[in-house]
Amino acid sequence: MDLSFLSGVFASPWDIIRSLIDIAIVAYIFYRILGVIRGTRAEQLLKGLTILLVFSVAASAIKLEMVNWLIEKLWILFAITLPIVFQPELRRLLEQLGRGRFFMHGRDAREEMAEYQNVIREIGDAAAVLSRNRVGALIILTRDTDINEYLDSGVHMDSLVSSGLLINIFVPNTPLHDGAVVISGGRIQRAACFIPLSDNPYLEKELGTRHRAGLGITEVSDAIAVIVSEETGAISVAVGGRLQRYLDTGGLKELLKDEMGSRERWTDAFRRRRSGGGEAPSEEENHQS
């Protein structure tokens, strides 16, 4: 009698532990990859590929030779085109690997939040006023990824972040109101920037240019986009190619705290300003600016 199937039962404890670790690592990698593409156009493409894979297995099982031949050619075509189609998601995945964040689920650098909490408050206060008056706005907050290639069209400012300044920038018919404001390192770096629009075909048709630009910059970088709708006054936030809509001021501030509090670029900028490049502005100084 063949009892080879019992070999796994009598394996050494180390072999069992090693197998469990192996399975856990692979499962977590798939979990993180799905987290990267969730809510993006890649999710829909992945569903389509899954259906095609199931159909391919079924066609092979019942020996449909012509269908199998066609599917084989399609897989070759997909192997060439998928890296192009999934370019934003692959770029975001490789950036997370490069920053060592792919295997990190939790937030870090919480202790540095007090340094730029004023920035979050000023953005939230400005968004509340703009929303109440139905003034359209697009505010981009950079993190680790460099987006300078998209900022050449903007006007250089290098100003403190204050709600009054943000509101005045977006007042209609003023020189800087058309375009995006870019905040980097806790300061307003540029205004009136024209950001590339998202080419995601699954976006709702009601979304206008600001929302598509906000989503577009988050598809090619790890930036955060705060969007105020001119038509409805609704406040939205785009992160990682995904859009969260109809936020109130409190929800906006909490979301920004969660997203910005985990990034070293902000804390490094404040540390440089405190040590070599001058003191980080205090809350009182920002209110006076």
ZIWO-V496496 format. One record per pair of residues at least 24 apart in sequence whose C-alpha atoms are under 10 Angstrom apart, sorted by the first residue. I is the first residue (numbers start at 1). J is the second residue. D is the distance in whole Angstrom. If there is no record, write none. Layout:
i = {I;I}
j = {J;J}
d = {D;D}
This chain:
i = {25;28;29;29;32;32;32;32;32;33;33;33;33;36;36;36;36;36;36;36;36;37;37;37;37;37;37;37;37;37;38;38;38;38;39;39;39;39;40;40;40;40;40;40;40;40;40;40;41;41;41;41;41;41;41;41;41;41;41;42;42;42;42;42;42;42;44;45;45;45;49;49;87;87;88;88;88;88;88;88;88;89;89;89;89;89;90;91;91;91;92;92;92;92;92;92;92;95;95;95;95;96;96;99;106;107;107;107;107;107;107;108;108;108;108;108;109;109;109;109;109;109;109;110;110;110;110;110;110;110;111;111;111;112;112;112;112;112;112;112;112;112;113;113;113;113;113;113;113;114;115;115;115;115;115;115;115;115;115;116;116;116;116;116;116;116;116;116;116;116;116;116;117;117;117;117;117;117;117;118;118;118;118;118;118;118;118;118;119;119;119;119;119;119;119;119;119;119;119;120;120;120;120;120;120;120;120;120;120;120;121;121;121;121;121;121;121;121;121;121;121;122;122;122;122;122;122;122;122;122;122;123;123;123;123;123;123;123;123;123;123;123;124;124;124;124;124;124;124;124;124;124;124;125;125;125;125;125;125;125;125;125;126;126;126;126;126;126;126;126;126;127;127;127;127;127;127;127;127;127;127;127;127;127;128;128;128;128;128;128;128;128;128;128;129;129;129;129;129;130;130;130;130;130;130;130;130;130;130;130;130;131;131;131;131;131;131;131;131;131;131;131;132;132;132;132;133;133;133;134;134;134;134;134;134;134;135;135;135;135;135;135;135;135;135;135;135;136;136;136;136;136;136;136;136;136;136;136;136;136;136;136;136;137;137;137;137;137;137;137;137;137;137;137;137;137;137;137;137;137;137;137;138;138;138;138;138;138;138;138;138;138;138;138;138;138;138;138;138;138;138;138;138;138;139;139;139;139;139;139;139;139;139;139;139;139;139;139;139;139;139;140;140;140;140;140;140;140;140;140;140;140;140;140;140;140;140;140;140;140;140;140;141;141;141;141;141;141;141;141;141;141;141;141;141;141;141;141;142;142;142;142;142;142;142;142;142;142;142;142;142;142;142;142;143;143;143;143;143;143;143;143;143;143;143;143;143;143;144;144;144;144;144;144;144;144;145;145;145;145;145;146;146;146;147;147;147;147;147;147;149;150;150;150;150;150;151;151;151;151;151;151;151;151;151;151;152;152;152;152;153;153;153;153;153;153;153;154;154;154;154;154;154;154;154;154;154;154;155;155;155;155;155;155;156;156;156;156;156;156;156;157;157;157;157;157;157;157;158;158;158;158;158;158;158;158;158;159;159;159;159;159;159;159;160;160;160;160;160;160;160;160;160;161;161;161;161;161;161;161;161;162;162;162;162;162;162;163;163;163;164;164;165;166;178;179;179;179;180;180;180;180;180;180;181;181;182;182;182;183;183;184;184;184;184;185;185;185;185;185;185;185;185;185;186;186;186;186;186;186;186;187;187;196;198;200;203;211;211;211;211;212;212;212;213;214;214;214;214;214;215;215;215;215;215;216;216;216;217;218;218;223;223;224;224;224;225;226;226}
j = {103;103;102;103;93;102;103;104;105;89;90;93;102;89;90;92;93;96;102;240;241;86;88;89;90;92;93;240;241;242;89;240;241;242;240;241;242;243;88;89;200;202;203;219;240;241;242;243;85;86;88;89;199;200;201;202;203;241;242;82;85;86;87;88;89;200;202;82;85;86;75;78;219;220;216;218;219;220;221;240;241;219;220;221;240;241;220;219;220;221;145;218;219;220;221;222;240;144;145;221;222;144;222;144;262;258;259;260;261;262;263;258;261;262;263;264;260;261;262;263;264;266;267;257;258;260;261;262;263;267;261;262;267;261;262;263;264;266;267;268;270;271;257;258;260;261;262;266;267;261;186;266;267;270;271;280;281;282;283;185;186;187;257;260;261;266;267;270;280;281;282;283;186;253;256;257;260;261;283;161;162;186;281;282;283;284;286;287;160;161;162;163;183;186;187;253;256;283;286;161;162;163;186;252;253;254;255;256;257;260;161;162;163;249;250;252;253;254;256;257;283;161;162;163;164;165;166;253;283;286;287;161;162;163;164;166;167;226;249;252;253;256;163;226;235;248;249;250;251;252;253;254;256;162;163;164;166;167;249;250;252;253;162;163;164;165;166;167;168;170;249;163;166;167;226;227;228;233;234;235;236;248;249;252;163;167;228;233;234;235;248;249;250;252;163;164;167;233;249;163;166;167;168;170;171;228;229;230;233;234;235;227;228;229;230;231;232;233;234;235;248;249;228;232;233;234;230;232;233;228;229;230;231;232;233;234;167;170;171;172;177;228;229;230;231;232;233;170;171;172;177;178;179;210;227;228;229;230;231;232;233;234;235;166;167;169;170;171;177;178;179;180;181;210;211;226;227;228;229;230;233;235;170;177;178;179;180;181;182;191;192;193;195;210;211;213;214;225;226;227;228;229;236;237;166;179;180;181;182;183;188;191;193;210;214;224;225;226;227;228;237;180;181;182;183;184;188;190;191;193;195;213;214;217;218;223;224;225;226;227;237;238;181;182;183;184;185;186;187;188;222;223;224;225;226;256;260;266;182;183;184;185;186;217;218;221;222;223;224;225;260;263;265;266;183;184;185;221;222;223;224;259;260;262;263;264;265;266;184;221;222;223;263;264;265;266;220;221;222;223;265;221;222;223;182;217;220;221;222;223;195;193;194;195;196;217;180;181;182;189;190;191;192;193;194;195;190;193;194;195;179;190;191;192;193;194;195;179;180;181;182;189;190;191;192;193;194;195;181;189;190;191;192;193;182;188;189;190;191;192;193;181;182;187;188;189;190;191;182;183;184;186;187;188;189;190;191;183;186;187;188;189;190;289;186;187;188;189;281;285;286;287;289;186;187;188;189;281;286;287;289;187;188;286;287;288;289;286;287;289;287;289;289;191;210;209;210;213;210;213;214;225;226;227;225;226;223;224;225;223;224;223;265;266;269;265;266;267;268;269;270;271;272;273;265;266;267;269;270;280;281;269;281;220;241;241;243;236;237;238;243;238;241;243;238;238;239;241;242;243;239;240;241;242;243;240;241;242;241;242;243;259;260;256;259;260;256;252;256}
d = {10;8;9;8;9;7;8;9;9;9;10;8;9;7;9;8;7;10;9;8;10;9;10;6;9;9;9;9;9;10;10;9;9;8;9;8;6;9;10;8;8;9;10;9;8;6;6;10;9;9;10;9;10;6;8;7;9;9;10;10;8;6;10;9;7;10;9;9;9;9;10;9;9;9;10;9;6;5;8;9;9;7;8;10;9;9;10;9;7;8;9;10;8;7;7;7;8;9;8;9;9;10;9;9;9;8;9;10;7;5;9;10;7;5;8;9;9;6;6;7;7;10;8;9;9;9;6;7;9;10;9;10;10;7;9;10;9;9;6;10;9;10;8;10;8;6;9;9;8;9;9;9;8;7;9;8;9;8;9;9;7;10;9;9;9;8;8;8;9;9;9;9;10;9;10;8;10;9;9;8;9;9;9;8;6;10;8;9;9;6;7;9;9;7;8;10;10;9;9;9;10;10;9;9;6;9;10;7;7;9;10;9;8;9;10;10;7;10;10;10;10;7;5;5;8;10;9;9;10;9;9;8;7;6;10;8;10;9;9;9;8;9;8;9;10;9;6;8;9;6;6;10;9;9;6;9;10;9;7;10;10;9;8;4;7;9;6;6;10;10;9;8;9;8;8;8;7;9;9;7;10;9;7;9;10;10;9;9;10;8;8;6;10;10;9;10;8;10;10;10;9;7;10;8;9;7;9;9;7;10;9;10;6;7;8;10;8;4;6;7;9;10;10;9;6;9;9;10;7;8;7;5;7;6;4;8;9;7;7;7;10;7;7;5;8;9;7;7;8;8;9;9;10;8;8;5;5;4;8;9;7;9;10;9;9;9;6;9;8;8;8;7;8;7;10;8;6;5;7;8;10;9;9;9;9;7;5;6;9;10;10;10;10;6;8;8;7;7;6;5;7;9;10;10;9;9;6;5;6;7;10;9;10;10;8;8;6;5;7;9;9;7;6;5;6;8;10;10;10;10;10;10;8;8;9;7;6;5;6;9;10;9;9;6;5;6;9;9;10;9;9;6;5;6;8;10;9;10;7;6;5;8;10;10;10;8;7;5;7;9;9;10;9;9;9;7;8;9;6;6;8;9;8;10;7;8;6;7;10;8;7;8;7;8;6;9;9;6;6;7;9;8;9;9;10;8;9;7;9;8;10;8;7;6;8;9;9;10;8;10;7;9;9;6;7;8;9;7;9;10;9;9;9;7;5;6;9;8;8;8;9;9;6;5;5;4;7;10;9;8;5;5;6;7;10;9;6;5;7;9;10;10;10;9;6;5;5;7;10;9;9;10;6;5;4;7;10;9;9;6;5;7;9;9;8;5;6;9;8;9;7;10;7;7;6;6;10;10;7;9;8;9;9;6;7;9;7;10;9;10;9;9;9;10;10;10;8;9;8;9;9;9;10;9;10;10;10;10;9;10;10;10;9;8;9;7;5;8;8;5;7;10;10;9;10;7;9;7;7;9;9;10;10;10;9;9;10;8;9;8;8;10;10;10;10;6;9;9;10;9;7;8;5;7;7;9;7;10;8;8;10;10;10;8;8;9;10;9;9}
